[in-house]
Amino acid sequence: MHVLLVEDDDRLAAALTSALDRLGHQVVRAGRADDALRLKDGADFVLLDLGLPDMDGLEALRRLRRASAVPVIVVTARAAERDVLRSLRGGADDYLVKPFRTAELIARMEAVVRRGTRPLTAAGPVVAVGGVRIDLATRQLEVDGHPVALTRREFDVLALLAREPGVVRSREEILDAIWGDLLLSASRSLDVHIAGIRSKTGRPELVETLRGTGYRLGTGGCT
């Protein structure tokens, strides 16, 4: 793979580059966020540090996700749960805290690749994921060319996730956007609607659950 390593620590960058080179990967290193965003189009995988000199890594991740579905693992010294959740909700595929063993990083990269990359956010009103076609303008859903009828709330939930496929939406965020009521967070309303989407489409992994974090449009069950 062509790996974009976004890391301002010269010693760590050199060690990671050497390890990835030995496995046959081609590594391009960027020490600044603006360089990383400029180089993103040539990358098959991104390793992103959060402590960059010109921009916070979380902001760099958000900008990257607006333009690319390339797999991203955050590699950082920040161990706070808040940073982990913000990174995953912002579109990171995994999060690894320094110091870490190179073997673990490689294993996590391989796991992300096996899961498959997410689709790009649609440029227009139609989002296609495998055999699922979501028309946000006409509110129509097709699976393998066949129309599937959802309730209004079910389609609202699916459309919210489909507008930014790589972004994790928290339970509270979805309830606020769709129902306008955060007090529903303790109820089963959202669970019931997500179960309805999965059942009616026949694609249980169309809506991916990240335990303790939220939901995002998934591709794991689509071919």
N, C-alpha and C positions, 0 to 999 in steps of 0.2 A: 504494500500500500504506500501511497504518498501521504506521509504524516506531517502535519503542521504542528510543530512544538512551540507553544507560546509561553516562554519562560525567560525571566530576566536574570536568573542566577546562572552565571557562566559555568560553574562546576557541575551543577545538576544537569544543565542542558547538555554538556559534553558527555556525561555519563549515560544519560538516556539516549542520546544520539548514537553512541557507540553500541549500546545494547540492541537498539532497534536495527541498526545497520547489520549487525551479525545475524539477525533473523531475516534479512533480505528486504527490509523496508527502506524507502527513500525518505530521508528526514530533511525538512526545511525548518530552520529555527527563526522565530521572530521574538525580539526582546521587548516589543512595544505593541499595544493593542491596535494602533493605526496600521502598523505593518501587517499584523495578522489579518485584519479585515481586508487589506489590499490583496493578500496572498490566498484568501480562502477558496477561490474558485478552482485552484489546482490541487486541493486537498481531498483525500479519501477519508481522513480521520484527523481530529483536532484534539490535542492535549493542551488544556488551558489553565494557566495559573491565574489566581485572582488578584495577587499583589503586583500589579503592573505599574510602571512609573508614570504613564501618561493617562491612564483611565482605569477605573475600577473594573476588575474582571467580570463582575456581574453585568455591568453595562455593556461591556464588549460582547458577552454572551447574548444579551438581548438583541444587539445590533446584528450579530451573526445569524441568529435564528430568524430574523425578519427576511433574510436573503438566501439562506441555505439550510438544507436538511442534513448536512454532513454530521456524522456521529461525533459527539463531544464527551470527553471525560475531563472533569475538573480535577486538577492536581494542585493542592494548596496546603499551606500550613494552618489555615483556618479550620478549627474543629468544632466551632459552635453550631448547634442544631439549626439556628436561624440561617446561617450561611448555606448549610446543606439543603434545607428546604427551599430557600430562594433560588439556588442553582438548579435543582430538579424541576421546580415550577417554571423556571426560565427556559427550560429546554435541554438541560444537560442529560446525557444518558446514564451517567454514573458519577460518583464523587469519591475521591481518594485523598486521604489526609497524609501529608508528609510528617515524618519520614516513612517511606514504604519500600517494600522489596520490589525490585524490577520484575521478578517472576509474577507477583500479584498483579502488577499493572498490565503485563502482557496477557494474563488470563482474563482480566476484566475487558480488555480490548477485544479479545477473541469472543467473549460472551456477547458483547454489544453487536459485533458483526454477525454472529449467529442469529440474533434476534431480528436483524434486518434494520435498515434505516427507515426513518419516518418519511412520509411524503412531504413535499414542499407545500407551503401555504399557497392555495390557488390564486393565480393572478386575477381570475374572473370569479363569477358566482358559483362555479361548479368545482367540487372537490371529489377526486377519484382515488379510492384506496382499494387496490386489488380489484375485485369484481363489484365493489360498492360505489355507487355514483350518487353524490349528494348535491342537489341543485338548491342553492341557498336562496336564489331569487324566486323560483316557482314553488319552493317548499316541497319538492318531489324527491323521492328516494327510490333507487333501483338497486337490486342485487342480482348480478348475472343477467342483466337485461330485463328483469321482471320487476314491476312496480310493487313496492311494499308500503302499506299504509300504517303510519304512526299516529298517535294522538298528538294534539297540538303541543302539549307539554313535552312529550317524548322528542318531537322534532326540534323544539326549542333547545333542549339539552344537547342533542346531537349537533345542531347548528353552531352552538357556542363553542363546542370542542373542535368542530371542523374549520372554523374561521382561522384558527391558528393551530394546525395539527401538532406541532412540536411542543406546545406549551401545556404544562400541567395546571389544571384549574382546581383549586381547593373546594372542598364541600361547601364551605361558607360562601365562597365567591359565586358558585353556581346558584346556590339558593337565593343569594342577594340579586343576581342578575335575572333569574327566571321567575322566582316567586316574590322577590322584593321583601323577604322576611327571613332574617338570620335566626329567628327563634325556632324555625323549623329544623335547625341542624340536629336536634335530638330525635327527630321523627324519622320514619322510614320512607317518606315521600320520595326523596331522590333515589334511594335504593330500588324502590318499586319501578320507577320510570326507567332507570338504567337496565334493570332486569327485562323490562318490556322491549327496549331497543335490541338487546342481545337475542331475546327469544324470537322476535318477529323477523329479524334479519337472518337468523341462523348463524350469526357470526359472534360467538361469545366474547372474542377478543377485539371486537370493533371498538369497544370502550374499554380501555386499559385502566385497571385500578393500581395505584401506587400506594400501598398500605401506609397509613399515617400521613400521606401527603395530599392525594387527590386523584384526579382522573385526567386522561388525555386520549385523543383519538389514537387507536392502536392499529398495527398491521399484522400482528402475530398470527391471526387466524385466517388471513386473506391470501388468496393465490391468484 
